[in-house]
């Protein structure tokens, strides 16, 4: 084997990833919804839940529970104005938006049964 065909150590994990093939399943909305909900309940990604259902190994670590969206500069301007925060202060806007989401969920949850 020549030196040019040797793979550097740091790239060996990448070689395994290159051999993987992305597969998409056209299973319908209802099936996707159930699997996505189960994944959430199990703190897994939908792809990890599919691997479990198919009896394949799941090696990923539990996902950190978070929501994400993409915000444009215009979005920061709108949120900054809405929250009365300078649109350049993205950390404060993110914090206030998170509080807004928490308040939303708390106000929409059913009252506990007595």
C-alpha positions, 0 to 999 in steps of 0.5 A: 500500500502506498503512502498516498492511499493511506488515510490519516487517523483524523479522517478514519471516522469520516470514512465510515460516514461517507459509506452511510447512505441517507434513506427517506421513507414515504410513509404518509403523514400519520406514520410520520406524526406518530414516530415524531411524537414518540421520538419527542417522548423518548428524547430522541431524534426522529431518525434515532426512533426509526432506527430503534423501531427497525431494530438497529443500534442507536449510538447518539447521545440524548438530545438537549431539549431545545427549539430553534428557528432562523431569525433575519435582521428584520426579525430581530428588529421586530422582536427588539421593538416588541420587547423594547430591547435594542435589536443588536442585543440578540442575547436579551432578545433570545432570553425574552423570546424564550420567556414568551414561549414558556408563558405561552405554553403555561397559559395553554396547558390544561388546569390540573384535575382536582 
